[in-house]
Amino acid sequence: MNSLFRVSERNHFGLIFMTQLAALPADGFLSVKDAAKSMAMAEGYLEEVAGSLKKAGLVAGRQGPGGGYKLAKSPEDITAEDIVVALEGPISLVPCLESHGCPVESKCQSKKLWGFLQKDVLETLRKTKLREIAV
């Protein structure tokens, strides 16, 4: 299905994984194997997602028996924006909102609409905490 506003599979599964980690006890770890099985997805793909979240400082990992991943911060301190940016990079609905250089910029009126929409999306992602999503 092709859609203008579609959440990527990477973001969707990353958010599910983060909600699973938020449900763990403070000293608990969730293995990629168990998480992937519960989400019916490939372990390798989830390991890539977890690696991006770890690189961003959102999760911590431990190897060996009883290992896996846990949140590196409190769910109250992680926003939906933190997760999306960790998995996809900076949020920009159209390239011209990041920088100038569009060949039709001086005649473009649609930039206003995309700017308003991006502002609303970013505000929502910034104010939504993982704790609210994981409830």
N, C-alpha and C positions, 0 to 999 in steps of 0.2 A: 504494500500500500504506500503510495506516494502522498506525502502531506507536507504542507508548509511548516507547520509547527509540530514536530515530532521529536520526542525524547529518544535519544540514542539507547540502544540496548546496553551499552557500556554504562551510561548513567543510571538506567533503570536497575540493572543488576547491582551496580555499586551502591545505590541507595538501599536496596533490599539487604545487601550484605552489612551495611552500616547499621541498619535497624536491628539485625540479628546480634551484632556486637553490642549494641546499646542495651539489649535485654539480658546480657550476661552479668553474673555477679562481678564485682570489682576485680577479683583475682582470677576470673575465668578466661579461658582462651577457646576459640572456635577454630577447628581445623578447616583448611580449604576443602578437604575431602568431604567432610560432613556438610559444610555450607553448600558446596556445589551439588551434592546429592539432594539436599532439600530444595534447591532451586532448579533442579533438572538441567544443569548446564555442565560444560566441560571444566574439569579442574584447572587445566592449563590457562583457560581464558580467565577464570576467577582469580588465579594467581597473578596474572597480569594486572587485573583491576586492583587487587590488594597491594601489589607493588607500587602502583601510582598513588594510592591512598597513604601508603607508608612513606613514600618519598615526600609527600606533602605534610608529613607529621601528624596525620589524623589517626593512624593505627600504628601499633607496635607489634612486632612478631617475635616468636620464640620457637626454636627448632626442637625436635626430639619428642619423646612420649609426653603427651599432655600439652604439646605445643600448639601453635596456630597463631591466631591474631586476636587482639583486643583493642579497644579504643585507647588512643594515647592521650586523649583529653576527655573531659566530662561531656556528656551529650548536650548539656546546656551551653557549652562553649564551642560547639561545632554547628555551623550554619549550613543550610542547603547550598548556599553559594560556595562555601569551602569545598564541599563534596563535588559539585559540578565542575568547578575550576580545576580541582585536582585530577579529575578524570578526562576533561575535554580541553582545558585551557581557558583563556579569557573569553567572556561572553560578549558576542557582538552579532547582532541580527544581520547587519550588512557591513561590508568592509569599510565603507566611508564613515561609519561612526567611530572607527578606531583612528583613522588618519585621513588626510586630505589627498587629493590626487585623482579623484573620479573625473573622467573626461566630460561629464554632463553636470557636474556639481553646481555650476552657476545657474542652471535651468531646472534643477531637480527640486520638486516640491515634496516628493515622497519621503525624503530624509526626515522631515518633521514627524511623520507618522511613525516611522521605524524608531526614531529617537524617543518619542513618547512611550511607545510600547516597550522598548528596551529598558527605559527608566522604571516602568512599573514591574517588569520581570525581575530586574535586579533588586528593587526594593523588597519584593516578596521573598526572593531567595535569601536576602541578607537578614530579614527579620524572622525567618522560619528556622527554628532550632531543631536539631536532630531529636531532642527529647520530645518535641511536639509530634514529630512524624512517627516515632517509635511507639507511641502510646497505643 
